[in-house]
Amino acid sequence: MRFRFGMILGFSVGYILGTRAGRERYEQIVRAFKKLRRTEPVQRAAEISKEFLGNGMTTASERIRSAVQGSS
Protein backbone atom coordinates (compact mmCIF):
# COMPACT_ATOMS: atom_id res chain seq x y z
CA MET A 1 0.00 0.00 0.00
CA ARG A 2 2.88 2.36 0.77
CA PHE A 3 4.44 1.65 -2.59
CA ARG A 4 1.24 2.55 -4.43
CA PHE A 5 0.85 5.72 -2.37
CA GLY A 6 4.46 6.64 -3.11
CA MET A 7 3.96 6.09 -6.82
CA ILE A 8 0.80 8.21 -6.87
CA LEU A 9 2.49 10.93 -4.84
CA GLY A 10 5.53 10.90 -7.10
CA PHE A 11 3.42 11.08 -10.23
CA SER A 12 1.37 13.94 -8.79
CA VAL A 13 4.41 15.96 -7.81
CA GLY A 14 5.97 15.33 -11.22
CA TYR A 15 2.80 16.43 -12.94
CA ILE A 16 2.51 19.63 -10.91
CA LEU A 17 6.17 20.50 -11.40
CA GLY A 18 5.89 19.70 -15.08
CA THR A 19 2.87 21.89 -15.66
CA ARG A 20 4.49 24.80 -13.86
CA ALA A 21 7.82 24.41 -15.61
CA GLY A 22 6.38 23.91 -19.08
CA ARG A 23 6.05 21.05 -21.49
CA GLU A 24 9.77 20.54 -22.07
CA ARG A 25 10.52 20.19 -18.36
CA TYR A 26 7.54 17.87 -17.97
CA GLU A 27 8.94 15.63 -20.70
CA GLN A 28 12.31 15.59 -18.91
CA ILE A 29 10.62 14.50 -15.69
CA VAL A 30 8.70 11.76 -17.51
CA ARG A 31 11.87 10.46 -19.17
CA ALA A 32 13.72 10.47 -15.82
CA PHE A 33 10.85 8.59 -14.17
CA LYS A 34 10.77 5.97 -16.92
CA LYS A 35 14.54 5.56 -16.67
CA LEU A 36 14.28 5.16 -12.90
CA ARG A 37 11.57 2.49 -13.29
CA ARG A 38 13.95 0.39 -15.38
CA THR A 39 16.70 0.30 -12.74
CA GLU A 40 17.44 -2.95 -10.96
CA PRO A 41 16.56 -1.79 -7.40
CA VAL A 42 13.19 -0.46 -8.52
CA GLN A 43 12.45 -3.62 -10.50
CA ARG A 44 13.38 -5.72 -7.47
CA ALA A 45 11.15 -3.63 -5.19
CA ALA A 46 8.27 -3.97 -7.65
CA GLU A 47 8.64 -7.75 -7.75
CA ILE A 48 8.77 -7.97 -3.96
CA SER A 49 5.67 -5.79 -3.73
CA LYS A 50 3.79 -7.91 -6.27
CA GLU A 51 4.71 -11.08 -4.39
CA PHE A 52 3.72 -9.55 -1.05
CA LEU A 53 0.38 -8.33 -2.40
CA GLY A 54 -0.29 -11.66 -4.09
CA ASN A 55 0.33 -13.53 -0.83
CA GLY A 56 -1.85 -11.06 1.03
CA MET A 57 -4.69 -11.48 -1.44
CA THR A 58 -4.45 -15.27 -1.17
CA THR A 59 -4.54 -15.11 2.62
CA ALA A 60 -7.44 -12.66 2.60
CA SER A 61 -9.50 -14.77 0.19
CA GLU A 62 -8.85 -17.90 2.28
CA ARG A 63 -9.96 -16.12 5.44
CA ILE A 64 -13.07 -14.77 3.78
CA ARG A 65 -13.90 -18.21 2.39
CA SER A 66 -13.50 -19.85 5.79
CA ALA A 67 -15.53 -17.09 7.47
CA VAL A 68 -18.36 -17.51 4.97
CA GLN A 69 -18.31 -21.31 5.30
CA GLY A 70 -18.17 -21.05 9.09
CA SER A 71 -21.22 -18.80 9.25
CA SER A 72 -23.35 -21.08 7.06
BALOBA-1460 file (C-alpha; in Angstrom, 3 decimals):
// residues 72
<rec num="1" residu="m" x="0.000" y="0.000" z="0.000"/>
<rec num="2" residu="r" x="2.875" y="2.361" z="0.774"/>
<rec num="3" residu="f" x="4.440" y="1.646" z="-2.595"/>
<rec num="4" residu="r" x="1.236" y="2.554" z="-4.429"/>
<rec num="5" residu="f" x="0.848" y="5.722" z="-2.370"/>
<rec num="6" residu="g" x="4.460" y="6.641" z="-3.113"/>
<rec num="7" residu="m" x="3.965" y="6.091" z="-6.823"/>
<rec num="8" residu="i" x="0.805" y="8.214" z="-6.874"/>
<rec num="9" residu="l" x="2.486" y="10.930" z="-4.841"/>
<rec num="10" residu="g" x="5.534" y="10.900" z="-7.099"/>
<rec num="11" residu="f" x="3.425" y="11.077" z="-10.229"/>
<rec num="12" residu="s" x="1.368" y="13.935" z="-8.791"/>
<rec num="13" residu="v" x="4.409" y="15.955" z="-7.810"/>
<rec num="14" residu="g" x="5.966" y="15.335" z="-11.219"/>
<rec num="15" residu="y" x="2.801" y="16.433" z="-12.943"/>
<rec num="16" residu="i" x="2.514" y="19.625" z="-10.914"/>
<rec num="17" residu="l" x="6.171" y="20.502" z="-11.396"/>
<rec num="18" residu="g" x="5.895" y="19.699" z="-15.079"/>
<rec num="19" residu="t" x="2.873" y="21.894" z="-15.656"/>
<rec num="20" residu="r" x="4.495" y="24.799" z="-13.861"/>
<rec num="21" residu="a" x="7.820" y="24.411" z="-15.610"/>
<rec num="22" residu="g" x="6.383" y="23.909" z="-19.079"/>
<rec num="23" residu="r" x="6.052" y="21.051" z="-21.490"/>
<rec num="24" residu="e" x="9.770" y="20.544" z="-22.069"/>
<rec num="25" residu="r" x="10.518" y="20.190" z="-18.357"/>
<rec num="26" residu="y" x="7.542" y="17.872" z="-17.968"/>
<rec num="27" residu="e" x="8.943" y="15.629" z="-20.705"/>
<rec num="28" residu="q" x="12.313" y="15.587" z="-18.906"/>
<rec num="29" residu="i" x="10.618" y="14.504" z="-15.695"/>
<rec num="30" residu="v" x="8.698" y="11.759" z="-17.513"/>
<rec num="31" residu="r" x="11.871" y="10.463" z="-19.167"/>
<rec num="32" residu="a" x="13.716" y="10.468" z="-15.825"/>
<rec num="33" residu="f" x="10.849" y="8.595" z="-14.166"/>
<rec num="34" residu="k" x="10.774" y="5.969" z="-16.924"/>
<rec num="35" residu="k" x="14.535" y="5.564" z="-16.675"/>
<rec num="36" residu="l" x="14.282" y="5.155" z="-12.903"/>
<rec num="37" residu="r" x="11.575" y="2.493" z="-13.287"/>
<rec num="38" residu="r" x="13.948" y="0.394" z="-15.385"/>
<rec num="39" residu="t" x="16.700" y="0.304" z="-12.745"/>
<rec num="40" residu="e" x="17.436" y="-2.952" z="-10.961"/>
<rec num="41" residu="p" x="16.560" y="-1.793" z="-7.402"/>
<rec num="42" residu="v" x="13.185" y="-0.456" z="-8.517"/>
<rec num="43" residu="q" x="12.454" y="-3.619" z="-10.496"/>
<rec num="44" residu="r" x="13.382" y="-5.725" z="-7.470"/>
<rec num="45" residu="a" x="11.146" y="-3.627" z="-5.191"/>
<rec num="46" residu="a" x="8.269" y="-3.967" z="-7.654"/>
<rec num="47" residu="e" x="8.641" y="-7.754" z="-7.754"/>
<rec num="48" residu="i" x="8.766" y="-7.968" z="-3.960"/>
<rec num="49" residu="s" x="5.668" y="-5.786" z="-3.733"/>
<rec num="50" residu="k" x="3.786" y="-7.909" z="-6.266"/>
<rec num="51" residu="e" x="4.705" y="-11.078" z="-4.388"/>
<rec num="52" residu="f" x="3.721" y="-9.547" z="-1.054"/>
<rec num="53" residu="l" x="0.383" y="-8.330" z="-2.402"/>
<rec num="54" residu="g" x="-0.291" y="-11.658" z="-4.088"/>
<rec num="55" residu="n" x="0.334" y="-13.531" z="-0.834"/>
<rec num="56" residu="g" x="-1.851" y="-11.060" z="1.034"/>
<rec num="57" residu="m" x="-4.693" y="-11.484" z="-1.438"/>
<rec num="58" residu="t" x="-4.450" y="-15.267" z="-1.171"/>
<rec num="59" residu="t" x="-4.544" y="-15.115" z="2.625"/>
<rec num="60" residu="a" x="-7.438" y="-12.661" z="2.596"/>
<rec num="61" residu="s" x="-9.496" y="-14.773" z="0.194"/>
<rec num="62" residu="e" x="-8.846" y="-17.900" z="2.282"/>
<rec num="63" residu="r" x="-9.960" y="-16.124" z="5.443"/>
<rec num="64" residu="i" x="-13.073" y="-14.769" z="3.776"/>
<rec num="65" residu="r" x="-13.905" y="-18.206" z="2.388"/>
<rec num="66" residu="s" x="-13.496" y="-19.846" z="5.790"/>
<rec num="67" residu="a" x="-15.532" y="-17.094" z="7.471"/>
<rec num="68" residu="v" x="-18.358" y="-17.510" z="4.971"/>
<rec num="69" residu="q" x="-18.306" y="-21.305" z="5.302"/>
<rec num="70" residu="g" x="-18.168" y="-21.046" z="9.092"/>
<rec num="71" residu="s" x="-21.224" y="-18.801" z="9.252"/>
<rec num="72" residu="s" x="-23.347" y="-21.081" z="7.058"/>
